[in-house]
Amino acid sequence: MLKKRLESYFKEAMKHITLIEDAKEVISFPITEYDALPNLEKFAINALIFRFSKLQDLIGTKIFRAFLEVNKFDTQDKSFLEILKEIEKEGIIDIDTWDEFRKIRNIIAHEYPGEEQEALEAIELLIKKSSQLTEIALKMMERYNAIDR
């Protein structure tokens, strides 16, 4: 049951990863003025933001725990920080990198008038970091597939 659930999470992660990569192909760099972009690029940026957030949420709330449970680590009554520390011990991600993802997501999630340049910088950073987030999901899938099932 647990393995099926984790496999389902990985399948969902792959959908997000595919759509992230598709969106990145549409976006021209550097982004200097959001309002001047063609609508297709605006849609791609919004899709990228949405899928990055969904993938980060899926990894943080479901995949980390299920992955550790499959590897015989008891996650019951563990805080997210405890889970994250265990994931760090596994060499999958470090806490500082996860914190960067969280900060980027928070900047992108809130639009503040007069802070367009900060938002553009956050979008470019999100685009760069999306590859790193994707690598984390793929690394966990590889490790899972290497387990003697």
Buried (B, 14 or more C-beta within 10 A) or exposed (E): EEEEBBBEBBEBBBEBBEBBBEBBEBBEEEBEEBEEBEEEBBEBBEBBBBBBBBBBEBBBEBBBBBBBBBEEBEBEEBEEEEBBBBBBEBEBBEEEBBEBBEEBBEBBEEEEEEEEEEBBBBBBBBBEBBEEBBEBBBBBBEBBEEEEE
